[in-house]
Amino acid sequence: MGTLVYGERRVIDFDDRLLAHLQIVISVKLRRRESFYMSWREPATGGSGRVSIWLDPGIPLMFHYESANALTINREWLAALSESANTASGLMITDEAPHLSNRPSEHSEA
């Protein structure tokens, strides 16, 4: 389980595989100096509901991975996440579609 440290205090737990995909999408947007919302649904164990945070180039972020191994990137999932990040609603975190997770990846990211 990896973590996204948002600002100076907020620690958000995400699976390492999801976090690797988020890091790519978020870094592209912030490199372009684009601010946006990122939203996800909380599991029932976390109280249910939905969480949204505002991501801005001026807010410190740190991506911390539990594993030191490079992770395989699913280009289709990455494209879907990137597409949602470019909407008025912002980046909506979705699960990796089962039919996409079996496709071979063209490269890996750390």
Residue pairs with C-beta under 8 A, 6 or more apart in sequence:
1 13
1 14
1 15
1 16
1 66
2 13
2 14
2 15
2 16
2 19
2 63
2 64
2 65
2 66
2 67
3 11
3 12
3 13
3 14
3 19
3 64
4 11
4 12
4 14
4 19
4 22
4 61
4 62
4 63
4 64
5 11
5 12
5 60
5 61
5 62
5 64
6 12
6 53
6 59
6 61
7 59
7 60
8 60
10 53
12 53
14 22
16 65
16 66
16 67
16 71
17 71
17 96
18 93
18 96
19 63
19 65
20 65
20 71
20 73
20 109
21 73
21 74
21 77
21 78
21 81
22 38
22 63
22 81
22 91
22 93
23 63
23 109
24 73
24 78
24 109
25 78
25 81
25 82
25 85
25 91
26 38
26 55
26 61
26 85
26 91
28 82
29 36
29 55
29 85
29 91
30 55
30 56
30 57
30 61
33 57
35 54
35 55
35 56
35 57
36 54
36 55
36 85
36 90
36 91
37 52
37 53
37 54
37 55
37 89
37 90
37 91
38 52
38 53
38 55
38 85
38 90
38 91
38 92
38 93
39 50
39 51
39 52
39 53
39 89
39 90
39 91
39 92
39 93
40 50
40 51
40 92
40 93
41 48
41 49
41 50
41 93
42 48
42 49
42 50
42 51
52 90
55 61
55 91
65 71
70 108
70 109
70 110
71 108
71 109
71 110
72 105
72 108
73 105
73 107
73 108
73 109
74 96
74 100
74 101
74 103
74 105
75 105
75 106
76 97
76 100
76 103
77 96
77 97
77 100
77 101
80 94
80 97
81 91
81 93
81 94
84 90
84 91
84 92
84 94
85 91
